[in-house]
Amino acid sequence: LTVLNLSAAGSVSWAALATNVLTLQPGTYEIDVAIPIVENTSSSAHTVMVYDGTAGTPLATQSQVFTGDVDQMNVPLRCVVTLAVASAITFRIYSTKASTIGSPASNGYTETFVSGLIRRLA
């Protein structure tokens, strides 16, 4: 299980980011994340999770199984969640085989491996 590192591209009044935990205020949110996996072994399964640390429960999960020799793959998760109270959210991934999230190419610029969008609906 890996808790993903987070950084923000901007700031909004309904969310705060600190030490890879995103605190969202009560409301309904559309969450759309894509996590690239580099995998050097054969067949594997990966589960992406939006986890509510305040409630101690997953809000949404998405699993994908890859068979054969697949070296790069993308695990997407798109969901709508409603929070009744302010909640500490983390993004997690569980892989059945040794995997790397993203792969540094060292091209001389900042590389982004996990991208996501969170939009407040109500």
Disulfide bonds with the S-S distance in Angstrom:
none
